[in-house]
Amino acid sequence: MHDIVDTAVAAGTFKTLAAAVTAAGLVDTLKGAGPFTVFAPSDDAFAKLPAGTVEALLADIPKLTAILTYHVVAGKVMAADVVKMNGQSAATLNGASVKVSTASGVQLNDGINVTATDIECTNGVIHVIDAVLIPA
């Protein structure tokens, strides 16, 4: 088993996320003791953003950092725990909260689907999402 960063890199479907985490200087944080829960957008999720968005974010480190930390919750929240959170919100490392719904599968902020759960890591867990969370 690997830490969150190494697990994401090894999966091969989080290349954009890995590049963004590196650009934002968050690698050491996400390799840290944690535990962390990461709602990880796949490369396909990043591809849904308007053209040029990823490049613009990579050039705006404060904004990139705010978005990336909005995908991370302190603590290890497994899928069974997420289901119990229906209608509640979880505080992210960004300081803002993400809303959890289980009305039709597990969704964050009313429309972002969790597509894979419980990818365990030495310092937390990854849940895959189908879109990039953007803080208000």
C-alpha positions in Angstrom: 0.0 0.0 0.0 1.2 3.5 -0.8 0.4 7.0 0.3 -2.2 9.1 -1.4 0.1 10.7 -3.9 1.9 7.5 -4.9 -1.4 5.7 -5.2 -2.9 8.3 -7.4 0.2 8.3 -9.7 0.3 4.5 -9.9 -3.4 4.4 -10.9 -2.5 6.2 -14.2 -5.9 8.0 -14.3 -4.9 11.0 -12.2 -2.1 12.6 -14.3 -3.7 16.0 -14.3 -4.4 15.9 -10.6 -0.8 14.8 -9.9 0.6 17.6 -12.0 -1.7 20.1 -10.3 -0.7 18.9 -6.8 2.9 19.2 -7.7 2.5 22.7 -9.2 0.7 23.8 -6.0 3.4 22.4 -3.7 1.0 20.0 -2.0 2.9 16.8 -2.6 4.6 16.8 0.9 1.2 17.6 2.5 -0.6 14.7 0.8 2.4 12.4 1.6 2.2 13.5 5.2 0.8 11.5 8.1 -2.9 12.5 7.6 -5.1 10.8 7.6 -6.8 12.5 4.6 -9.9 11.7 2.5 -9.3 12.9 -1.1 -12.2 13.3 -3.5 -10.0 12.9 -6.6 -11.1 14.1 -10.0 -10.0 11.7 -12.8 -8.3 13.0 -15.9 -11.7 12.7 -17.6 -13.1 15.0 -14.9 -10.5 17.6 -15.7 -11.1 17.2 -19.4 -14.7 18.4 -18.8 -13.5 21.9 -17.8 -13.6 24.6 -20.5 -10.6 24.7 -22.8 -7.6 26.5 -21.2 -8.9 26.2 -17.6 -6.3 23.7 -16.4 -3.5 25.7 -18.0 -4.8 28.9 -16.4 -5.0 27.2 -13.0 -1.5 25.9 -13.3 -0.4 29.6 -13.7 -2.5 30.8 -10.7 -1.1 28.9 -7.8 -3.2 30.5 -5.1 -6.4 29.7 -7.0 -5.1 26.2 -7.9 -4.3 25.5 -4.2 -7.8 26.7 -3.1 -9.4 24.3 -5.6 -7.2 21.3 -4.7 -7.6 21.7 -0.9 -11.4 21.8 -1.5 -11.0 18.2 -2.6 -9.5 17.1 0.8 -11.2 16.4 4.1 -9.1 15.8 7.2 -9.6 12.2 8.6 -10.3 8.9 6.9 -13.9 8.9 5.7 -14.8 5.5 4.1 -17.8 5.0 1.8 -19.9 3.5 4.6 -19.3 6.7 6.6 -20.1 8.9 3.6 -23.5 7.2 3.2 -24.3 8.1 6.8 -23.6 11.8 6.0 -26.6 12.2 3.6 -27.7 15.9 3.6 -24.7 16.9 5.7 -21.6 18.9 4.9 -17.9 18.1 5.4 -15.3 20.7 6.1 -12.4 20.6 3.6 -8.8 21.7 4.1 -9.8 24.8 2.0 -12.0 25.9 4.9 -15.2 25.6 2.9 -17.6 22.7 3.1 -18.7 20.2 0.6 -22.3 18.9 0.7 -22.9 15.2 0.7 -26.0 13.6 -0.8 -26.9 9.9 -1.2 -30.3 10.4 -2.9 -29.1 8.9 -6.2 -25.7 7.4 -5.6 -23.2 9.4 -3.7 -23.0 13.0 -4.9 -21.1 16.0 -3.7 -22.5 19.5 -4.0 -25.7 18.3 -5.8 -24.3 16.8 -9.0 -20.7 15.6 -8.8 -20.8 11.8 -8.7 -18.5 9.6 -6.7 -17.6 6.9 -9.2 -15.2 4.7 -7.2 -14.7 4.5 -3.4 -12.4 3.3 -0.7 -9.1 3.3 -2.5 -7.1 2.8 0.7 -3.7 4.4 1.2 -1.2 4.4 4.1 -2.3 7.9 5.0 -6.0 8.0 4.1 -8.4 7.1 1.4 -9.3 8.2 -2.2 -12.7 8.4 -3.6 -12.9 9.1 -7.4 -15.3 11.9 -8.6 -16.5 12.6 -12.2 -16.0 16.4 -12.1 -13.8 19.0 -10.5 -15.1 20.6 -7.3 -15.0 24.4 -7.5 -15.4 26.3 -4.2 -17.9 29.2 -4.1 
